[in-house]
Amino acid sequence: WHTRCGSAERNAEKCSCSWCAARAAARQFAGEASRVQDRGCAMRIISSALAPLTLAVVCSCSPRADTAGFDVVRVSDRGYLTSVPIYLADEKGFFAKEHIKLVYEQPPANSTQMLPLLERGELDVMPTTPAAAFYAAVVQGGKSRIVADRGHIAPTGCDYDGFMVRRGLFKTDSPTTNQLRGIRFSVGTSNMPAYLTEKYLSSRGLRVEDMKTQVLNETIEAQALESGALDGIHASEPHLSQLVAEGHRLIGPSRLYAPGAQYGVLIFGPNLTVKRRDIGLRFMKAYLLGIREVNRGLIPENIAILVKRTSLDSRAAKSICLPAMNADGAVNLESMLDFQDWVVRRKKLERTTGIDGAVDMSFARQAAKELGIEPSTR
């Protein structure tokens, strides 16, 4: 039921792209660019300039529709739920009204490998989470910038993410500190789930060192929780709802210990932040209209688009918690600086970029002004 896998396969089908060819290309270990052509889908393996010895793989779905009069914008797409404003804006014609044709590209799983593609202009837009690698790239002179909200933790409402434990481990949603000490859980090194997990543990008077930790890929975590190999994980939608339905327990809703935390952002590469800012503004106008649709909730037409654009079935799509997003695209600058400080303390980043050094909110502010959207309180 993992959204990323389902989306990748569906995107391959949409562009008549053989997913087998994609996987075969990914297995090639040449130190230079390699290309596999398969019925209109180009797979490229590219040596990363900003991350030496890593390889970046991109599946580019060639647009079939006539793009005359349209500007093509290449968007990395993993089928994540936080990309729903892009999907809704695309399906409802908001990008087309701005004379923009989106080309979805299946990116590498690691955002570190995506950043060189943005900087070289092979990608234009990257929906992602705040990450040490992005801030390090900005410190080193990168021109990519965070430009809009893609998901933050609302202090009220439904639970989009939080800390979960396997069913049967505890009898209540509020285990004691002594009960939590020493449980086995998966936590990354310097990513947003690790940051939020540490905040949860801190709220309970614990440190990561008090636990038995291991680093597992998110595609494996749920299986490990189900089998009993793990006691706890940080989970977000749509996995959170599915895990709860299977009897696992949400003991740490993020809204209780990290309200306002900025876990999702939209990043423009230099094609839009420097070379063609006019396209960036038009993209942003369509994107904010997509956020407007997200904030309308799980209405039937939105559910239908979720089912079409992700691996969710209609039953799951009706029960999930949608990500919270500000109508004007504003981000929580204080939260992102706190994340940077945390990464610096973990020695994964030399220094911070400052409170707004990696951000360019001019696109969102102008788009909101033109659309008549009132500024948020942030």
ZATI-638007 format. One record per residue: x, y, z of N, C-alpha, C in turn. Coordinates in steps of 0.02 Angstrom, whole numbers, plus 32768, in hexadecimal, padded with zeros to 4 digits. Each point is the difference from the previous one (the first is absolute). Example, Ala and Ser with C-alpha at 12.3 -4.5 7.8 and 13.67 -1.06 7.14 Angstrom:
BEGIN
82947EE481867FD3803B8000802D803C8000 7FEE80357FDC802A803B80037FD980378025 
This chain:
BEGIN
80287FC480007FD8803C8000802A803F8000 803F7FF97FF2802B803B80047FF5802E7FC5 7FF38040800F7FEC802F7FCD8035800C7FCB 803F80028016803680107FD180037FCB7FC9 7FFE7FC1801380067FCA7FCF7FC680027FCF 7FC38008801B7FC680017FD4800280397FD0 8016803A80178003803B7FD580337FF67FC9 803A7FE3801180337FF57FCE7FE77FD47FC8 7FDE7FCA80137FE77FD27FCD7FCA80217FD6 7FD5802780207FCA80217FDB801C80347FD0 803380258017801E80317FD480207FDE7FC4 801F7FC7800C801F7FDC7FC97FCB7FEB7FCD 7FC67FEA801A7FCA7FEC7FD27FE6803C7FD9 7FF9803A80237FE4803A7FDF802980167FC4 80437FFA8006802980167FC880177FC57FD6 7FDB7FC8800580127FC37FDB80497FED800D 80138006803F80457FF5801380067FBD8022 802D7FD77FEA80097FBF801F802480088042 7FDD7FEE8037802080058041803A7FD08005 7FFD7FC87FDC80397FD27FFF803D80227FE2 7FF580297FCB803880247FE3801C80328031 7FD3801E8027801780308032802C7FDE8034 7FEA7FC7801780267FDC803380427FE77FE3 7FFE7FEA7FC1803E7FE97FE1803280387FFA 7FE7803B7FEE802D80397FF9801E80128043 7FD77FFB803580188012804280387FD28017 80007FC37FE680337FD080168043800B7FDE 800080277FCA803F800B7FDD802E802A802C 803E7FEC8004802F8025802A8039801C7FD7 7FEF802C7FD3803480237FDA800C80428023 803C801C7FF9800F803F80207FEA803B7FD7 7FE27FF57FC77FEB80377FD67FB87FF77FEC 7FE580317FDC7FBA7FFE7FEF7FEF7FC37FD6 7FC77FE1800F7FE97FC67FDA7FB7800C7FF0 7FE97FE77FC77FBC800D7FEB7FDF7FC07FE6 7FC37FF480147FD97FC97FE67FC0801D7FE4 7FF17FF37FC27FC280187FE27FCE7FC77FFD 7FC3800E80157FCD7FCD7FFE7FBC80207FF4 7FE97FFF7FC37FBE80197FEE7FF28046801C 802F802E7FF67FF380458013801680138046 801E7FD08024801780108043804B7FFE8002 801E8037801780498003800380177FF68047 802C7FCD8008801E7FF58042804780197FFD 8012802C802F8044801A800080217FF08042 803E7FE77FFD80287FF8803C803780337FFC 8003802C8031802C803A7FFB802C8004803E 804180087FF6802C800A80397FF080428021 7FFC800080427FEC803C8025803C802E800B 7FF9803F7FEC803680308009800780158048 7FC7800B802280038018804580087FC78032 7FF37FC37FEC80087FC7802D802A7FCC7FDC 804280058002802D7FD37FDB7FF27FB78011 800A7FD77FCD7FF97FB880057FB97FE88009 7FCF802E7FFC7FBB7FEA80017FE480057FBA 7FCC7FD97FF37FE280007FBE7FB880178005 7FEB802A7FD17FBB801980007FDC7FE27FC5 7FC57FE5800D7FD87FE07FCC7FBF80257FF7 7FF080127FC47FC280257FF37FD97FDF7FC8 7FC17FF3800C7FD37FE77FCC7FD8803B7FE7 800B80127FC37FDD803A7FE47FC97FEA7FD1 7FC3801180117FC77FEE7FD77FF580377FCC 800C7FF27FC27FF980327FCC7FB780147FF7 7FF1804080017FBB80167FF87FE67FED7FBB 7FC67FE17FFF7FE27FEC7FC07FD780387FE2 7FE38029802D7FD580347FE6802980367FDC 7FDF80247FD4802180367FDC801380368033 804180118003801780328030800C80447FE0 7FE980097FC2800780417FDF7FDE8035802A 8024803580107FE58035802880027FF4804A 801B7FC5801580057FEF8047804A7FFE8014 800D8014803D80437FF7801C80017FBE8027 80307FD57FF180067FC08021802680098042 7FE37FE7803680208002804280077FB88018 803D7FED8011800F7FBB80147FFE7FFB804D 7FD47FD480187FF37FF9804780137FBA8017 80287FFB8035800E7FBD801B7FC07FE68022 7FF37FC07FF67FC07FE58018800A7FBB801D 7FF17FFA804180047FBF80227FBB7FE78015 7FCC80247FED7FBD7FEA80137FEF800D8048 8025802C80217FF3800E80477FC1802A8009 7FE07FF580387FC18023800E800A804B8005 803B80168016800C80488006800780227FBC 80017FD97FCA8001801E7FBD7FB9800A7FE5 7FCF7FF4802A7FBA80037FE97FED80447FE3 801A803980177FEC803F7FDF801680037FB8 80397FE17FF080177FFE7FBA7FD17FD47FD7 7FEF7FC6801B7FD37FD37FDB7FBC80207FF4 7FE5801F80347FBE801F7FF98002803A7FCF 803480298005800680397FD280097FEA7FB8 80247FC97FF7800A7FE57FBC7FBF7FE47FE4 7FE07FD580287FC27FDF7FE87FC780327FF5 7FFF803680267FCA80317FFA801080397FD0 80397FFA7FDE800F802E7FCA802080428013 80168007803F801D804080158043800E7FE0 80297FCC7FF78040800A7FDE7FF580107FB6 7FD07FDD7FE27FF2800D7FB97FEA80497FF6 7FD9801B802F7FEB80457FFB803A80308003 80367FEB8020803D8028800380307FF07FC8 7FE87FD77FCF80287FEC7FC7803F7FDB8015 7FF67FD3803080367FD580187FEE7FB77FF6 802E7FDB7FE47FF87FB87FF980307FDE8030 7FE57FD8802F802B7FDD802F80197FBE7FE2 80407FF3800B801D7FBF7FF080187FE38042 7FE37FC6801280117FE0803F803B7FD27FF6 80318007802C803C7FD77FFC80087FD7803F 800C7FBF7FF7800B7FD48039804880088017 800A8020803980448012801580227FC98028 8040800A801180207FD2802F7FDC80028043 80067FCA80267FDE7FFD8040801E80318032 804080107FF88023802C802E800080477FE6 7FE8802F802A7FFD80467FE98046801C7FF3 80337FE38021804480157FF380137FF87FB7 7FE57FCD7FE0800E7FF37FBA7FD6802B7FD2 7FC8801B801A7FD5802B7FD7801C80467FF9 802180188034801780468000802C80127FC5 80317FD57FED802880127FC57FD680067FC1 7FCA7FD97FFA7FD580057FC67FDD80437FFE 7FEB8018803B7FE280438004803380357FEC 803B7FFC801D803380347FF5801880017FB7 80007FC57FDF80157FFE7FBA7FC780107FD0 7FC48009801B7FC780117FD57FDE7FC57FE0 800E7FC380187FDE7FC57FE57FBE7FF38023 7FF5801F803A7FC1800380227FF2804A800F 7FC0801180037FED804580107FE280078045 7FD97FCE80157FDB8004803F800A7FBF8027 800E8007804180087FC5802A7FD48006803E 7FC97FDB80047FDA7FFC803E80267FD1802F 80108017803D802B7FD8802C7FF680148048 802C7FE7802B80028015804680408026800D 8002802C8032803F8020801180357FCC800E 803C80097FE680357FCE8007804480228005 802D7FDF80238044801B80098022800C7FBD 7FF67FD17FD1802280067FBF7FEB803F7FDB 7FC1801280047FE9803D7FDF8021803E801D 7FFF80058042801F803B8020804B80027FF3 80217FC67FFE80477FFE7FF1800D801A7FBA 7FD47FED7FD0800880177FBB7FF8804C7FFC 7FD1801C80267FF780498000803D8023801D 801A7FE58037803C801C801F803A80007FCE 80037FCD7FD580367FFB7FCF7FF380287FC0 7FCA80267FFF7FF2802B7FC77FC97FEA7FD2 7FDB7FCC80127FC87FE97FD77FCA80357FFA 7FDD80007FC87FCD80327FF17FB97FE7800A 7FF77FC280137FBD7FE6800E7FE6801F8040 7FBF800A80047FE38020803B7FBD7FE18013 7FF37FFF80417FBD7FEE80197FD2803A7FF0 7FC67FF07FE17FD380367FEA7FB97FFB801B 7FEE7FC8801E7FBA7FFC80197FF87FC58030 7FCB800680267FEA7FCB802E7FE97FC37FD9 80127FC680197FE87FC17FE37FE77FD28037 7FFA801B803C7FE77FD98038802180158041 7FD7801280318019800E80437FD27FDF8032 80177FFB803E7FDA7FDF80347FCF8031801F 7FC07FF67FF47FCD802B801C7FF57FEE8049 7FF78031802B7FF87FF180487FBD7FE18011 7FD080047FD27FBE7FE3800B7FEC7FD77FC3 7FCB7FDB80067FE67FDA7FC880197FB88001 7FFD7FE07FC680137FBA7FFB804C7FF78003 80157FC4800C80477FF18007801E7FE97FBE 802D80297FE480217FEE7FC2803D7FD4800D 8022800B8038803B7FD7800F800B7FFC804B 802D7FD38013800F7FF8804780287FC2800E 800C7FF4804080287FC680157FD17FC6800F 800E7FC67FE27FD47FC6800780267FC5801E 7FDB7FD58023801E7FC280197FD57FC57FE9 801F7FC67FFE7FDD7FC47FE87FC77FED802F 7FCF7FE17FE47FC57FED802780157FCF8038 7FE080098038800D7FD48038803B8014802C 802880327FEA803B801380287FEB80238040 7FD1802F7FF97FE78024803B7FB47FFB8001 7FE48009803C7FB77FFB80087FDE80447FFA 8027803680007FE380437FFC802680297FCC 7FE4803A7FF08021802E7FD18035802B8023 80067FF98041802F80298027802D7FD5802B 802D7FDA7FE2802E7FD88028802E802C802A 80197FE58037802D8026802B804680047FE0 8028802E801A804580077FE880267FBF8009 7FF67FDF803980237FC1800C7FEB7FCA7FCE 7FC180017FED7FE87FCF7FCF801E800D7FBB 800A803E7FF0801C80127FBF804B7FF37FFB 80228007803880497FF97FFF80147FBA7FE8 802D80007FCE801C7FC17FE87FD97FDE7FC8 7FC7801E7FE97FDC7FDF7FCA802780077FBF 7FF27FD47FD180237FFF7FC07FDA802A7FCD 802380307FE37FDE80267FCC803180167FCA 7FE580117FC7802880157FC78002804C7FFE 803D801B7FF8800780497FFC803A800F7FD1 7FF780327FD5803580147FD28034802A8023 802E801C7FD880378026801D7FF2804B8003 7FE7801C7FC97FF780497FFF7FC580147FD5 7FCB7FD780017FC580117FD97FC78017802C 7FC980147FE17FC8801C80267FE07FCD802F 7FF47FC07FEC7FE67FD08031802C7FF8803D 804380027FF7802D7FFA80397FFA803D802E 7FFA803B7FE17FF7803E80267FC07FFD802A 7FCA7FEA7FE17FC07FFD802480017FC98036 80227FC97FF180067FCA803280268018803D 803680257FF68026801B80387FD680318029 7FD680277FDE7FD4802D80247FCE7FDA802C 7FE77FC97FE57FD27FD7802880247FE3803D 803A7FE37FF580257FE28037801180358035 8015803B7FE980108036802E7FC48013802A 7FC480007FE17FC4801180257FF07FCD8037 801E7FC57FFA7FF77FCB8032803D7FF8802D 802F802F7FFB803B7FFE802B80327FCC7FEA 80017FEF7FC0802D7FCD7FE6802D801C7FC9 80367FDC7FF3802D800F7FC880037FC47FD3 8018800A7FC380077FC87FD2802D7FCA801E 803380168026802E7FD1801E7FDF7FD28033 7FC4801380177FDC7FD680307FDB7FC77FDE 800080007FBD7FD97FCF7FDB802E7FD07FDA 7FE27FCC7FE680247FD27FD47FED80137FB9 802E801C7FDB7FF0801C7FBF80207FDA7FC7 7FE180057FC6801B7FE87FC27FE5802B7FC8 802280007FC87FEB80287FC77FE47FD27FCA 7FBF80077FF47FDF7FD87FCC7FE0802E7FCD 7FFD7FE97FC27FDC80257FCD7FB680018011 7FDE80377FF07FBA800680127FD47FCA7FE0 80177FE27FC97FD97FCA7FE280047FC1802A 80327FFB802C800A7FC580297FE4800A8046 7FFC803E80167FED800E80457FBD7FE18013 7FCE800A7FD67FBD7FE7801080007FB48004 80267FE07FD480047FB7800280227FE88041 80348025801480237FEE803E7FD3800A803D 7FD780347FFE7FD1800C80377FCD7FC88003 7FE77FEC7FC67FCE7FCB7FFC801C7FBD8018 803E7FF37FEF801E7FBF801380197FFE8048 8004803B8020801980038044804A800C8004 802280087FC78048800E8000800E80468019 7FCF802D7FFB80068044801A7FC6800C8031 800D802C80317FCC8014802F7FDF80427FEC 8027802C7FE17FE580427FF1801E80207FC2 7FD8802A7FDF801780267FC57FDC80448000 801D802E7FDC7FDC803E7FF07FDA7FF37FBF 7FBF800C80007FD77FF17FC57FD9803E7FEC 7FF480077FBF7FD680367FE77FCD7FE17FCF 7FD080297FEC7FCD7FE77FD2801E7FF27FBB 7FE57FCF7FDD7FC57FD78011800F7FC5802C 80407FF5801180127FC580277FE380028046 7FFC803C801E7FE6800580457FBA7FE38005 7FD380157FD47FBB7FE780037FFE7FB57FF6 80297FE77FD280017FB97FF1801A7FD7803B 8034801B8021801B7FDD803A7FCF8000803A 7FDE8038800B7FCD800380357FC87FCF7FF2 7FEC7FFB7FC17FCB7FD07FEE80157FB8800C 80417FF47FFD801A7FBC800C800C7FF2804A 7FF18031802B80047FF48048803D801D8022 802D80207FDA803A801F80207FEA80428021 80298018802F7FE98036802C802880417FF4 7FDB80377FF7801E80427FFB8006801B8047 803F80058019800A80178045801B80488003 801780197FC6801C804380007FEC80297FC3 7FC280197FFE7FED802C7FC8802D803D7FFD 801A800F7FC6803080377FFA7FE380438014 7FBE80087FF97FE18040801180078010804A 800D7FCC802A8007800B8048804680158015 80337FEC7FDA8045800F8015802880287FCC 7FE4800A7FC5802380277FCD7FCF80297FD6 7FD1802480207FD080277FD9802280357FD6 7FEB80057FC2801C80327FD3803D7FEA7FDA 801C7FC68010803D7FE97FDF7FF57FFA7FB4 803180197FDA7FFC80017FB7801F7FC07FE5 7FD67FCF7FEF801C7FC07FE980007FF87FB4 7FDD802C7FDD7FFE7FFB7FB7800A80447FE0 802980027FCB800D803F7FDE80017FF57FB4 7FF680367FDC800680007FB7804080267FEF 802B7FE17FD7803F801F7FEE8003800D7FB5 8012803C7FED800D80127FBA804B7FFB7FF4 80137FE57FC6804580027FEA800F80417FDD 8040800B7FED801580407FE27FDE800F7FBD 7FE57FCE7FDE7FDA800F7FC37FC780308010 7FE47FFA803D7FC8802B801380148038802F 80317FF4802B80148035802F802C80357FE0 80217FEE7FC8802E802F7FE07FEE800E7FB8 7FFB7FCB7FD77FFA80097FB77FBB80157FE9 7FCB7FDF80197FBC800D7FE87FD1800A803B 800A803680237FD7800D803B7FB6800A7FEE 7FF380167FC27FBB80097FEA7FDB7FBD8000 80227FCA7FEC7FE27FBE80017FF67FEA8049 80308010802A7FFA7FEF80477FC28020801F 7FF2803F7FEE7FC58022801B7FC07FDF7FE7 7FFE7FF07FC07FC47FDF7FE57FF67FBB801F 80377FDB800A7FFA7FBF80217FE3800A8047 8019803280237FE9800C80447FB780118003 7FE780267FD17FB9801180007FD67FC17FFA 80137FD37FD37FDC7FC17FF980077FD5803F 803B8001801E800D7FD8803C7FD48018803A 7FFB804180097FD6801A80377FB77FEF7FF5 7FEB7FFE7FC17FBB7FEA7FF27FF87FB68012 80367FDA7FF780007FBA80147FFA7FFA804C 8023802A80257FFA800080497FB880118014 7FE280307FDC7FB98010800E7FD57FC37FFB 800D7FD77FCD7FD87FC27FF8800E7FCE8037 803F7FFB801680117FD480387FD88015803E 7FFC8040800B7FDE8019803C7FB47FFA7FFC 7FE77FEC7FC67FB87FF07FFB7FF27FBC801D 80357FD9800A7FF87FBF80217FF37FC67FD1 7FE97FCA801D7FF67FC27FDA7FBC7FFF7FDF 7FF6802F7FD37FC380017FD780087FCB7FC9 7FC97FE97FE380047FC87FD08032800B7FC7 8003803C7FE4802D800A7FC780497FFD8016 800E8016803D80457FFC801980137FB7800E 7FD27FDA801B800C7FB9800D800F7FDC7FBE 7FDA80107FCD800A7FE07FBF8046800E7FE4 8017803D800A804380137FE880367FDD8029 7FF67FFC8042802F7FDC802B80077FB77FE9 7FC97FE17FF280017FBA7FEA80247FFA7FBD 7FF580307FD4801F7FFF7FBE804B800D8004 8016802E802B804580167FFF802D7FE08034 7FE47FDA802F80297FDC80327FEB7FB77FFF 801D7FD9802D7FEF7FB980047FC57FF4802F 7FE28035801B7FC87FF8802D7FC37FE67FDB 7FDB7FD280207FBF7FEE7FE57FCC802F801E 7FC37FFC7FE77FCD803180157FF07FFB804A 80027FC4801C7FF17FF8804780358022802A 80407FF67FF08036802080257FFF804B7FF7 7FF180177FC3800180477FF27FCA80268027 7FCA7FDD80117FCA80218025800F8007804A 80327FDB8019800B7FFF8049804180218016 802980187FD28040801D80137FF98047801B 803480178020800480468015802A80257FCD 7FE480327FE1802580277FCE8033802D8022 8039800D7FE08032802D801E7FE580478007 8015802180367FED8046800B802E802E7FD8 7FE3802E7FDB8026802F7FD77FE280458004 802B803380047FE8804580027FE880157FBB 7FC880217FFE7FE180147FC1802E802D7FD6 802980298021802D802D7FDC80467FE27FF5 80087FC0801380407FDE7FF5803680128033 7FEF80268033803280158031801D7FC58025 80418004801180227FCB80258013801A8046 800E7FD1802C801480108044804C80078003 8018803E7FF98048800C7FFE80237FEC8041 7FDF800C8039801E7FEF804080097FB48006 7FCE7FDB7FE880057FB68003803A7FE87FD5 8008801C7FC480367FE97FD480448012801C 8005803A802280408012801F800F7FD1803A 7FCD7FED802680097FD1803680197FBD7FE6 7FE57FEB7FC780177FC27FE1804980067FEC 801380397FE38046800A7FEC802E7FFE803E 7FEC8020803580287FFF803E80097FB88018 7FCB7FD97FFC80037FBA801580317FD97FD4 7FFF800D7FBF802D7FDE7FD280498014800E 800B8040800E80438017801180197FDD803F 7FD57FFA803380147FDE803E80137FB77FF3 7FE17FE27FCE80107FBB7FEE803C7FFB7FD1 801E803A7FF1803C80047FD67FF37FE77FB8 7FC3800A7FE87FEF7FEF7FBB7FFC803F7FD4 800A803A801F7FFF803F7FDC8032802E8023 802A80227FD98035802A801D7FE3803D8023 7FD080207FE07FE0803B801C7FBC80097FE2 7FD6802880207FBD800C7FE6800280367FCA 7FCA80057FDB7FFA80347FCC7FE0803F801D 7FF07FFF80407FDA8038801D7FB67FF37FF9 7FD8802B801C7FB87FF280037FDF7FFE7FBB 801A80277FD07FE180007FBE80337FF97FC7 803C7FE7801080357FFD7FCE7FF47FCE7FC8 7FD47FCE800B7FF37FCD7FCD7FB980067FE5 7FE18039800D7FB980097FF07FF7803C7FD1 7FD27FF87FD17FEB80397FD57FB480007FFE 7FE28027802B7FB7800180057FE080337FD2 802780207FD57FE580337FD47FCE7FE37FCE 800B7FC27FEA7FD17FE17FD17FBB7FF88021 80007FE3803D7FC17FF480227FDD80418013 8027803180177FE1804080127FDF80217FC5 802280027FC67FE380207FC57FC57FD97FE6 80077FBD7FFF7FC87FD67FE77FC38009802C 800A800180427FC88009802E7FDF80447FF6 802880337FF47FE680437FF47FD580017FC2 80197FE27FCA7FDB80007FC17FC07FD68004 80017FCD802B7FC57FD580077FD080198036 8014803480247FD4801B80347FFF7FD6803F 80367FDC800E80037FD6803B801D8028803A 7FDE8000803880178026803A803E7FE0801E 803080298017803D7FE5801F7FEF7FD7803E 80247FCA800B7FF57FD8803C80218023803B 7FF87FE4803B801A8020803D804A7FF58008 801E7FD47FD580487FF380078029803B7FE7 
